[in-house]
Amino acid sequence: MPPPNKPSSFFPLGLFLASFLFAIQDSAGLIALPWRVMELGGRSMAVGAVGTLSLGMYMASCLLIRSLSIQAGPRRLITTCCLVTAVILAAMPLTSNVGLVLILVGLKGAVMGMFWPSVMGWISAGTEGAPLNRRLSAFSFSWAVGAIAGSWLGGFLFSVVYWLPFAVGFVMSILTFLSVYPLNEKTESETPESVDTGMEPVHPHLMTFKWITRIGLLVGWIAFGTIRVPIAGLIKELDPARGPNLHAWSAAGINLVLVLSFFVLGRTRAWHYRFGILALGQLALAITLAGVGLSQTGAQIIICCLLATPALALVYSSHLYYSVSGVGARRQRSAALHELILASGFAFGSFGGGAWGQAFGIRSVFYAAAGIVLITVAAQTVLALRPKSLQPAVLLKETRP
């Protein structure tokens, strides 16, 4: 049946639902795959390659999507991604070779570039200011809730039968397709939030904050990569019997805190253009990363990861907000850049952390990540104190609450 030609009241709820469902399959795989690789005989570097290939290929595809997004349209890109992802997930448990598993991981990451930038650009179209903040918060909330469910399912189902997380991912990909297919790409221009209700200038230091948060997002997701993938090695060292379940609970807890953090950040503007808040959050991130390295039990690891998460939510929300502010119709391209940066960071943190841990010990990974965060805050401080060194933002219309 062809998609409807008239606007659907399902927008943007259909995209929020799609984000939730797709995040379930992605998070379940991110938990199950490192343990599958270890089960097949892969070492620390191979485990780290799971995140690197997934996010590295995603990063490369985001570069391509930036040029194709306007011609292809978000709906076509999203639905194609869902169908191809379903096929890859169906094939994933059929191979018992580490190399083939990693090839499928890379293919999955490559097609994922059609999904997230398209969803983000589509959801944010036609809004500025407070309405934009609310929509981005709802988007972040939806994928983070899905990530909670996916993380828990990934660990629990893998402990039952190794192929179950991939079967669930297959179903979620098909359901995501069904939630997006009926939507009309022109729907967003008809929504009440897209109507200008006033004139409010974009902050004159928008460009400065874009660069500050680009650096913050990159390094923040390097840290995130270490506490999502190589951390499996530390958990296995401390508690091999309950390793997969502890890893799953850690990831689920991280995503739960992300949900709560996104909820708060979406309902306040106090953090907008406040470098001090961002810097304090990143300093807290550095401290908690060091805490992971010092942990002696699985419970201590989980607690440190949970304490690190609000700062990750802050750097994510900050860059997402600044990157799509004041760019008009180019939001899908800006969203692709956002995804490109975080994918680069996660890939480096995942594989780099795995390689570093194999060479120098798994605990040293988290000390190194903490040091990188501290260096980042110093560099950001220089930019914050010299805002005129960057090109000022052009003042554009922005809707008021």
Stockholm file with secondary structure:
# STOCKHOLM 1.0

chainA/1-401         MPPPNKPSSFFPLGLFLASFLFAIQDSAGLIALPWRVMELGGRSMAVGAVGTLSLGMYMASCLLIRSLSIQAGPRRLITTCCLVTAVILAAMPLTSNVGLVLILVGLKGAVMGMFWPSVMGWISAGTEGAPLNRRLSAFSFSWAVGAIAGSWLGGFLFSVVYWLPFAVGFVMSILTFLSVYPLNEKTESETPESVDTGMEPVHPHLMTFKWITRIGLLVGWIAFGTIRVPIAGLIKELDPARGPNLHAWSAAGINLVLVLSFFVLGRTRAWHYRFGILALGQLALAITLAGVGLSQTGAQIIICCLLATPALALVYSSHLYYSVSGVGARRQRSAALHELILASGFAFGSFGGGAWGQAFGIRSVFYAAAGIVLITVAAQTVLALRPKSLQPAVLLKETRP
#=GR chainA/1-401 SS CCCCSSCCTTTTHHHHHHHHHHHHHHHHHHHHHHHHHHHTTCCHHHHHHHHHHHHHHHHHHHHHHHHHHHHHCHHHHHHHHHHHHHHHHHHGGGCCCHHHHHHHHHHHHHHHTTTHHHHHHHHHTTCCHHHHHHHHHHHHHHHHHHHHHHHHHHHHHHHHCTTHHHHHHHHHHHHHHHHHTTCCTTGGGGSGGGSCCCCCCCCTTHHHHHHHHHHHHHHHHHHHHHHHTTHHHHHHHHCSTTHHHHHHHHHHHHHHHHHHHHHHHTTCCTTTTCHHHHHHHHHHHHHHHHHHHHCCSHHHHHHHHHHHHHHHHHHHHHHHHHHHTTCTTCHHHHHHHHHHHHHHHHHIIIIIHHHHHHHHCHHHHHHHHHHHHHHHHHHHHHHHHCGGGSCCCCCCCCCCC
#=GC SS_cons         CCCCSSCCTTTTHHHHHHHHHHHHHHHHHHHHHHHHHHHTTCCHHHHHHHHHHHHHHHHHHHHHHHHHHHHHCHHHHHHHHHHHHHHHHHHGGGCCCHHHHHHHHHHHHHHHTTTHHHHHHHHHTTCCHHHHHHHHHHHHHHHHHHHHHHHHHHHHHHHHCTTHHHHHHHHHHHHHHHHHTTCCTTGGGGSGGGSCCCCCCCCTTHHHHHHHHHHHHHHHHHHHHHHHTTHHHHHHHHCSTTHHHHHHHHHHHHHHHHHHHHHHHTTCCTTTTCHHHHHHHHHHHHHHHHHHHHCCSHHHHHHHHHHHHHHHHHHHHHHHHHHHTTCTTCHHHHHHHHHHHHHHHHHIIIIIHHHHHHHHCHHHHHHHHHHHHHHHHHHHHHHHHCGGGSCCCCCCCCCCC
//
